[in-house]
Amino acid sequence: MSTTNPATVAQCLRLNAGFSQADRNWIVEQFATLDARLATFHADATDLELSIKDREAKGQRVTLECRIAGWEKIVTTSSEPDLRAALNDVRDDLRRKLNDAKTRQEPRNNKHLRVAPPPGPGVPAEELTGAGATSDDR
């Protein structure tokens, strides 16, 4: 599905509690690998919200929420003590969850669900007669 206004991290990311606009550029860079996954969605229908609780304290918690029109909200969290590691953690988790959700939502586009079973030896037509019937029924 191609869209005229594809979603990107730079367009859709909102920084909330614990982050400032000064953090924005390096976070967008850190999340750049999400762009390919987000590009299948319209930017106006996609929202990413990043927040952190207890930044730089023991037990900090990073949360990334993704809202896409028509989809359930996806939330990923990380308690990694290193901020960059925590951001990578929520980014990678979101990418996995988006892939899983996309596969569930559109199985007709999932190559693995489309592949026909390998051709095996054919069953002669005469053996199909009475298929599902017991020998007493024949």
N, C-alpha and C positions, 0 to 999 in steps of 0.2 A: 504494500500500500504506500503510495507516495503522496506527499502532502505539499501544498503550496507554501505553507509556513511551518516547517518542521521544528519540533521542540529541540532546544539545546539547553545545556546546563546554564550557560551564560544568560539566556532569556528567562528561564523558569525558576532559578534558585533564589529563594528568600532566606536571608540570615536572621535568625531570631536569637533568643536569650543566649548570652555568652559569646556571641560573635559580633564583630564590628565591620563596617564597610571596608576598613583597612585590611581585613582578612580575605575579602571577596576574591581578588585576583588569584591568589595562590590556591584557594579552595576550588575555584573554577578550573584551574590547571589540573589540580589533583583529580577532579571528577570528569575530566575531558573524555575519558574512555566510555562514559555513559552516553555521550552524544549519539553514537551509532545506534544504540538501542532506543533512545528517545526519539530519533528522527522519524520513526514510523507514526508518531503521534503529532497532532496539531499543537503548536506552541500555546495558543489561547486556551486549550483544554487541558494543559499540563501544568502542574505546580509542584515544585520541590521545596521543602522547608527544612532547614538545618538548624539545630539548637544543641546546646551543651549545658549540662548541669554540673556545677562545682568544677569549672575549668581550672586546670593545673593543680587540683587538689586530689588527694588519694580518693579513689572512687568516682572520678569524673565519668560522666555518661553522655555519649554523643548519640543524638537521635536524628535520623533522616526520614522524613515522611514524603511520600509521593502520592499525589492525587491526579488521576486522569479521568476525564469525564466518561461516565458509563462503566467505570471499573471500581472495585473496592479499593479503599485506601491501603497502601502498602507502607509498613513501618519497619525500619531496621534500626538496631541499636548496637552500641559497642561500649564496653567498659575498659578498653585498652588504656593503659596509663599514658602512653605516648600519643599525642594528638594526631600526628600524621598516620600512625598505625590505625588509630580509631577511625579516621576518615576513610582510609583504604578499606577497612573492615565494613563500614556501612555502605560504601560505594559498591564493593563486590557483592555484598549480600543483596543489595537492591537490584543489581544486574541479574543475579540468579533468580530472584523472585519475579522480576519482569519477564524473564524468559519462560519460567514455569507458568505464569499467568497467561502469557500470550499463547503458549502451547495448549493450555486448557481451553482458552476462549476460541481458538481457531484451529481445531484438529485437522480440518481439511487442508490446511497449509503445512501440516507437520509431515515431513517426508517419511519419518519412521512409522507413522500410522497409515500412510498411503501405500507403502510397499506391499506388493502382492506376495504371497508365500511362494517359495521356489517351486517350480514344476516338479512333481513327483511322478511315480509310475501311475498311469491312468487306470481307473477302475472300469473293467468291462461293463457295458450297459446291462448285461443279464444279471450281474451281481447287484445292481442297484434296484432291481425289481424286488419289491417286498422289503426294501430298506426300512429298518425301524420295526419290522414285524418279527415276532418270535417264530421259531420253526413250527409251532402249533398253529399259527395264524396263516401260514402259507398254504 
